[in-house]
């Protein structure tokens, strides 16, 4: 299924979102005090909570709720032959040109709209040449060729090299999957669009191993599962679509591929790929490692190399999609305005903020906040008038604010304000945690 090219318009501007992310501590440039480093980003107090909530939800759905998926956490540096077998050493490259005048490097297929050369006039480009995107390092004290290694360019290859060990240790039979979340690194020529294309990023990948005859069935199954997941975490359906790869787009080892795309302010872009990789990966590692990675079916006694259906989601890209989808600016009664991040409550960095109406009420209110922290990420704020504190929590995306007022001392109740509707409900103090938990997960 491929959506048509007509897309709803996006009102959020990237510059406004980037500004909010820096100001409120979601995401900001790495090494910012030195002017930053292109393609690398740091997640602040709110950003790391949002990102961790996304990863936890993915892990819950993909690993913990299933008995046919096992989780691993592999090293960032693999044996160098891993990348020879995968084809990365030979083929993982982009066409590159250099400007002889300003010395800047550009992708040869992305020259449109780059503007004039900073040295004046038109760029003076070299002929295109391939530029390998893997980041190289050295193991040990020597920097000789024999000591060369690479930071992994994707997290899936270690799943393939660990296939036999994990299958035997977990006593799994086909079909079953291996999943992991981890960092990957690509020496992008031109990082751009905030965190969308970076040199260091995080992936959550599942490699699901199946019999050759079952690969098409499982491809359709995982495509439906993964598309539903992005709606479950709160991305609006009108901002999501599936795009099948055309035959000339498919990698040489792929039988089929489909991208889940999100409508960013800079256009439709992939946030997850679902791929039928065939038996390419295990066949290649069998060849290069000299280890038999085949599987024998208990019933038929047939021996074969398992085929693989892959789901690969960009954690940073999906976090950016959550930020874009949540951002809203609203005009309120009386000429007031607010900026609000409408995160799904289960993914919101802060689940509830406890706000005493007066500093005189700080002690009992802070006790309530401490009690809530045993079940969720709760925040305590006593600084400023209540309206300003509400606005701060709106910008943080906090779905519920709990106000402890002077009546709370006598009636044992607090006022809970809901972020999106700004509706206020009076509920008993002893029931606050359960009341919040029901609505956060619901």
MIKERO-709270 format. One line per 5 residues: number of its first residue (from 0); for each residue x negated, y negated, z negated of C-alpha. Coordinates in nm, 3 decimals, decimal comma, padded with zeros to 5 digits. Layout:
<sites>
NUM = X:Y:Z  ... $
</sites>
This chain:
<sites>
0 = 00,000:00,000:00,000  -00,135:-00,340:00,095  00,034:-00,665:00,001  00,091:-00,928:00,266  -00,125:-01,238:00,288 $
5 = 00,140:-01,471:00,145  00,034:-01,546:-00,211  00,188:-01,746:-00,492  00,007:-02,069:-00,566  -00,216:-02,102:-00,872 $
10 = -00,189:-02,415:-01,085  -00,491:-02,350:-01,307  -00,809:-02,525:-01,196  -01,136:-02,343:-01,256  -01,305:-02,657:-01,389 $
15 = -01,036:-02,690:-01,659  -01,068:-02,326:-01,756  -01,449:-02,336:-01,764  -01,434:-02,646:-01,983  -01,192:-02,482:-02,227 $
20 = -01,403:-02,165:-02,239  -01,713:-02,361:-02,338  -01,536:-02,593:-02,583  -01,347:-02,319:-02,766  -01,622:-02,059:-02,761 $
25 = -01,488:-01,809:-02,511  -01,774:-01,808:-02,257  -02,067:-02,039:-02,194  -02,400:-02,036:-02,010  -02,672:-01,811:-02,148 $
30 = -02,975:-02,003:-02,281  -02,764:-02,317:-02,260  -03,007:-02,535:-02,458  -03,265:-02,475:-02,181  -03,020:-02,558:-01,906 $
35 = -02,883:-02,207:-01,861  -02,989:-01,927:-01,629  -02,786:-01,866:-01,316  -02,577:-01,550:-01,320  -02,594:-01,483:-01,695 $
40 = -02,324:-01,569:-01,949  -02,275:-01,545:-02,325  -01,943:-01,461:-02,490  -01,871:-01,668:-02,800  -01,654:-01,589:-03,105 $
45 = -01,324:-01,590:-02,914  -01,464:-01,442:-02,593  -01,624:-01,140:-02,755  -01,299:-01,057:-02,935  -01,099:-01,082:-02,611 $
50 = -01,352:-00,869:-02,422  -01,374:-00,610:-02,701  -00,995:-00,587:-02,718  -00,985:-00,518:-02,344  -01,252:-00,247:-02,374 $
55 = -01,076:-00,091:-02,672  -00,746:-00,077:-02,482  -00,917:00,081:-02,180  -01,093:00,340:-02,401  -00,769:00,419:-02,583 $
60 = -00,579:00,479:-02,260  -00,854:00,654:-02,064  -01,027:00,866:-02,330  -00,855:00,895:-02,667  -00,503:00,959:-02,539 $
65 = -00,619:01,230:-02,297  -00,756:01,579:-02,352  -00,900:01,596:-01,999  -01,146:01,304:-02,033  -01,470:01,288:-02,235 $
70 = -01,661:00,972:-02,325  -02,035:00,906:-02,314  -02,275:00,617:-02,365  -02,582:00,658:-02,144  -02,908:00,464:-02,131 $
75 = -02,946:00,155:-01,913  -03,268:00,285:-01,756  -03,242:00,617:-01,571  -03,512:00,832:-01,413  -03,616:00,647:-01,093 $
80 = -03,522:00,946:-00,875  -03,161:00,888:-00,981  -03,154:00,581:-00,759  -03,324:00,759:-00,471  -03,058:01,030:-00,481 $
85 = -02,776:00,775:-00,500  -02,912:00,581:-00,202  -02,967:00,258:-00,395  -03,342:00,239:-00,329  -03,290:00,266:00,046 $
90 = -02,952:00,103:00,107  -02,849:-00,121:-00,184  -02,924:-00,456:-00,024  -02,774:-00,776:00,112  -02,888:-00,973:00,418 $
95 = -03,091:-01,273:00,298  -03,231:-01,592:00,449  -03,463:-01,851:00,296  -03,466:-02,222:00,374  -03,823:-02,318:00,464 $
100 = -03,765:-02,676:00,347  -03,592:-02,647:00,006  -03,714:-02,289:-00,064  -03,364:-02,178:-00,170  -03,232:-01,832:-00,088 $
105 = -02,888:-01,760:00,057  -02,690:-01,458:00,171  -02,688:-01,453:00,550  -02,315:-01,373:00,555  -02,223:-01,662:00,323 $
110 = -02,375:-01,967:00,493  -02,046:-02,139:00,574  -01,985:-02,445:00,358  -02,323:-02,448:00,179  -02,381:-02,813:00,262 $
115 = -02,695:-02,996:00,365  -03,047:-02,908:00,259  -03,160:-03,089:-00,058  -03,471:-03,199:00,134  -03,247:-03,383:00,380 $
120 = -03,077:-03,280:00,700  -03,003:-02,926:00,809  -03,148:-02,612:00,653  -03,441:-02,445:00,830  -03,361:-02,077:00,780 $
125 = -03,584:-01,775:00,819  -03,460:-01,471:01,008  -03,226:-01,249:00,798  -03,389:-00,964:00,608  -03,260:-00,712:00,359 $
130 = -03,296:-00,792:-00,010  -03,260:-00,505:-00,258  -03,021:-00,598:-00,538  -03,164:-00,375:-00,808  -03,356:-00,535:-01,093 $
135 = -03,700:-00,376:-01,125  -03,891:-00,316:-01,445  -04,189:-00,107:-01,560  -04,211:00,171:-01,815  -04,519:00,168:-02,037 $
140 = -04,815:-00,068:-02,026  -04,896:-00,022:-01,658  -04,734:-00,216:-01,375  -04,832:00,036:-01,111  -04,586:00,188:-00,865 $
145 = -04,571:00,510:-01,066  -04,437:00,317:-01,365  -04,158:00,143:-01,170  -03,805:00,181:-01,300  -03,477:-00,002:-01,247 $
150 = -03,205:-00,146:-01,464  -02,899:00,049:-01,359  -02,698:-00,107:-01,079  -02,384:00,082:-01,180  -02,280:00,299:-01,474 $
155 = -02,151:00,596:-01,277  -02,480:00,762:-01,177  -02,564:00,870:-01,531  -02,219:01,030:-01,549  -02,315:01,245:-01,253 $
160 = -02,655:01,336:-01,396  -02,487:01,422:-01,730  -02,204:01,620:-01,567  -02,330:01,970:-01,641  -02,436:01,894:-02,000 $
165 = -02,109:01,721:-02,090  -01,891:01,987:-01,926  -02,064:02,266:-02,115  -02,081:02,081:-02,450  -01,713:01,980:-02,435 $
170 = -01,606:02,319:-02,291  -01,409:02,146:-02,017  -01,262:02,300:-01,705  -01,168:02,125:-01,385  -00,994:01,893:-01,347 $
175 = -01,155:01,671:-01,611  -01,324:01,334:-01,632  -01,621:01,160:-01,793  -01,585:00,794:-01,887  -01,811:00,522:-02,016 $
180 = -01,830:00,148:-02,067  -02,166:-00,019:-02,020  -02,385:-00,290:-01,879  -02,504:-00,297:-01,519  -02,739:-00,535:-01,341 $
185 = -02,761:-00,665:-00,987  -02,999:-00,928:-00,861  -02,728:-01,123:-00,682  -02,860:-01,372:-00,430  -02,583:-01,620:-00,500 $
190 = -02,392:-01,574:-00,831  -02,071:-01,777:-00,820  -01,716:-01,835:-00,940  -01,802:-01,849:-01,310  -01,832:-01,493:-01,446 $
195 = -01,678:-01,328:-01,140  -02,010:-01,255:-00,969  -02,296:-01,231:-01,217  -02,636:-01,065:-01,242  -02,551:-00,893:-01,570 $
200 = -02,202:-00,751:-01,613  -02,006:-00,476:-01,778  -01,817:-00,189:-01,616  -01,567:00,066:-01,743  -01,580:00,371:-01,520 $
205 = -01,415:00,710:-01,500  -01,547:00,988:-01,280  -01,275:01,254:-01,253  -01,398:01,590:-01,122  -01,154:01,799:-00,920 $
210 = -01,136:02,094:-00,684  -01,169:01,990:-00,316  -00,805:02,073:-00,241  -00,681:01,847:-00,523  -00,870:01,527:-00,449 $
215 = -00,587:01,347:-00,261  -00,333:01,425:-00,536  -00,561:01,289:-00,808  -00,654:00,983:-00,602  -00,287:00,883:-00,586 $
220 = -00,239:00,965:-00,955  -00,525:00,744:-01,072  -00,430:00,462:-00,837  -00,085:00,444:-00,995  -00,224:00,476:-01,350 $
225 = -00,480:00,201:-01,307  -00,244:-00,043:-01,134  00,003:00,001:-01,421  -00,273:-00,065:-01,675  -00,336:-00,418:-01,546 $
230 = 00,031:-00,504:-01,589  00,029:-00,346:-01,935  -00,245:-00,584:-02,053  -00,037:-00,883:-01,949  -00,143:-00,976:-01,595 $
235 = 00,159:-01,102:-01,405  00,282:-00,868:-01,127  00,289:-01,150:-00,872  -00,085:-01,201:-00,930  -00,171:-00,836:-00,861 $
240 = -00,182:-00,632:-00,545  -00,335:-00,315:-00,400  -00,552:-00,335:-00,091  -00,651:-00,020:00,096  -00,995:-00,020:00,255 $
245 = -00,997:-00,011:00,631  -01,188:00,279:00,793  -01,481:00,051:00,882  -01,503:-00,070:00,520  -01,538:00,273:00,363 $
250 = -01,873:00,378:00,225  -02,013:00,672:00,419  -01,936:00,910:00,130  -01,580:00,785:00,068  -01,269:00,961:00,197 $
255 = -01,041:00,683:00,070  -01,067:00,364:-00,136  -00,822:00,110:-00,271  -00,890:-00,212:-00,462  -00,673:-00,361:-00,732 $
260 = -00,695:-00,731:-00,658  -00,604:-01,032:-00,871  -00,511:-01,378:-00,746  -00,781:-01,600:-00,896  -00,778:-01,978:-00,839 $
265 = -01,044:-01,906:-00,573  -00,830:-01,641:-00,398  -00,754:-01,269:-00,404  -01,050:-01,074:-00,540  -01,117:-00,718:-00,655 $
270 = -01,109:-00,640:-01,028  -01,101:-00,260:-00,995  -01,176:-00,001:-00,730  -01,031:00,350:-00,703  -01,241:00,575:-00,477 $
275 = -01,231:00,927:-00,343  -01,608:00,990:-00,341  -01,589:01,350:-00,222  -01,878:01,575:-00,326  -02,148:01,325:-00,224 $
280 = -02,283:01,243:-00,569  -02,320:01,588:-00,722  -02,453:01,724:-00,391  -02,723:01,457:-00,376  -02,830:01,505:-00,738 $
285 = -02,837:01,881:-00,685  -03,071:01,825:-00,392  -03,303:01,570:-00,555  -03,317:01,727:-00,903  -03,323:02,087:-00,790 $
290 = -03,050:02,169:-01,043  -02,733:02,360:-00,961  -02,437:02,130:-01,038  -02,175:02,356:-00,881  -01,867:02,487:-01,060 $
295 = -01,714:02,836:-01,065  -01,336:02,855:-01,090  -01,233:03,098:-01,367  -00,932:03,226:-01,173  -01,050:03,252:-00,813 $
300 = -01,425:03,289:-00,889  -01,483:03,039:-00,608  -01,805:02,841:-00,641  -01,812:02,483:-00,516  -01,946:02,134:-00,577 $
305 = -01,668:01,936:-00,750  -01,521:01,637:-00,574  -01,491:01,307:-00,757  -01,214:01,049:-00,790  -01,358:00,731:-00,941 $
310 = -01,193:00,438:-01,115  -01,428:00,146:-01,175  -01,306:-00,173:-01,342  -01,514:-00,486:-01,393  -01,475:-00,581:-01,758 $
315 = -01,603:-00,935:-01,704  -01,387:-00,984:-01,396  -01,079:-00,856:-01,576  -01,156:-01,076:-01,877  -01,174:-01,371:-01,638 $
320 = -00,840:-01,265:-01,489  -00,689:-01,256:-01,840  -00,818:-01,608:-01,904  -00,682:-01,738:-01,572  -00,345:-01,571:-01,622 $
325 = -00,310:-01,698:-01,979  -00,402:-02,063:-01,918  -00,112:-02,309:-01,919  -00,061:-02,681:-01,975  00,280:-02,787:-02,105 $
330 = 00,467:-03,113:-02,157  00,653:-03,116:-02,488  00,935:-03,329:-02,624  00,831:-03,677:-02,732  00,566:-03,708:-02,462 $
335 = 00,327:-03,465:-02,634  00,124:-03,208:-02,441  -00,044:-02,882:-02,525  -00,285:-02,638:-02,365  -00,192:-02,281:-02,448 $
340 = -00,351:-01,945:-02,372  -00,067:-01,694:-02,334  -00,260:-01,371:-02,394  -00,076:-01,047:-02,452  -00,070:-01,032:-02,835 $
345 = -00,257:-00,699:-02,838  -00,549:-00,856:-02,649  -00,549:-01,200:-02,815  -00,882:-01,275:-02,989  -00,704:-01,389:-03,307 $
350 = -00,380:-01,215:-03,391  -00,258:-01,451:-03,664  -00,369:-01,776:-03,826  -00,275:-01,852:-04,186  -00,223:-02,226:-04,237 $
355 = -00,149:-02,364:-04,586  00,063:-02,677:-04,564  -00,163:-02,848:-04,820  -00,512:-02,788:-04,955  -00,343:-02,738:-05,293 $
360 = -00,201:-02,413:-05,151  -00,534:-02,289:-05,014  -00,595:-02,016:-05,273  -00,277:-01,807:-05,226  -00,281:-01,867:-04,850 $
365 = -00,641:-01,749:-04,822  -00,549:-01,435:-05,017  -00,280:-01,364:-04,757  -00,538:-01,411:-04,480  -00,776:-01,167:-04,650 $
370 = -00,498:-00,909:-04,678  -00,410:-00,948:-04,308  -00,776:-00,901:-04,205  -00,756:-00,543:-04,328  -00,521:-00,472:-04,035 $
375 = -00,600:-00,734:-03,770  -00,823:-01,028:-03,683  -00,674:-01,314:-03,886  -00,797:-01,671:-03,919  -00,766:-01,917:-04,207 $
380 = -00,752:-02,293:-04,140  -00,683:-02,569:-04,391  -00,836:-02,861:-04,198  -00,617:-03,134:-04,047  -00,242:-03,183:-04,020 $
385 = -00,027:-02,883:-03,935  00,046:-03,004:-03,580  -00,323:-03,027:-03,490  -00,385:-02,683:-03,637  -00,103:-02,541:-03,425 $
390 = -00,262:-02,695:-03,114  -00,602:-02,546:-03,196  -00,448:-02,202:-03,229  -00,252:-02,249:-02,905  -00,581:-02,312:-02,723 $
395 = -00,732:-02,002:-02,884  -00,432:-01,796:-02,770  -00,326:-01,696:-03,123  00,023:-01,547:-03,087  00,140:-01,615:-03,445 $
400 = 00,076:-01,888:-03,703  00,177:-01,820:-04,063  00,247:-02,136:-04,263  00,228:-02,114:-04,640  00,425:-02,406:-04,786 $
405 = 00,534:-02,530:-05,128  00,855:-02,321:-05,116  00,642:-02,008:-05,067  00,542:-02,030:-05,433  00,902:-01,989:-05,546 $
410 = 01,089:-01,795:-05,274  00,803:-01,559:-05,180  00,840:-01,634:-04,809  00,634:-01,792:-04,533  00,718:-01,945:-04,195 $
415 = 00,588:-01,761:-03,887  00,561:-01,965:-03,567  00,550:-01,780:-03,234  00,304:-01,924:-02,982  00,499:-01,911:-02,655 $
420 = 00,849:-02,012:-02,765  00,729:-02,210:-03,073  01,022:-02,050:-03,258  00,986:-02,033:-03,636  01,111:-01,754:-03,863 $
425 = 01,113:-01,731:-04,239  01,001:-01,388:-04,364  00,892:-01,235:-04,699  00,519:-01,253:-04,774  00,495:-00,882:-04,852 $
430 = 00,634:-00,798:-04,507  00,411:-01,027:-04,301  00,152:-00,765:-04,201  00,411:-00,511:-04,083  00,616:-00,781:-03,907 $
435 = 00,309:-00,902:-03,715  00,181:-00,553:-03,632  00,516:-00,454:-03,480  00,519:-00,756:-03,251  00,150:-00,745:-03,158 $
440 = 00,169:-00,388:-03,032  00,522:-00,425:-02,898 $
</sites>
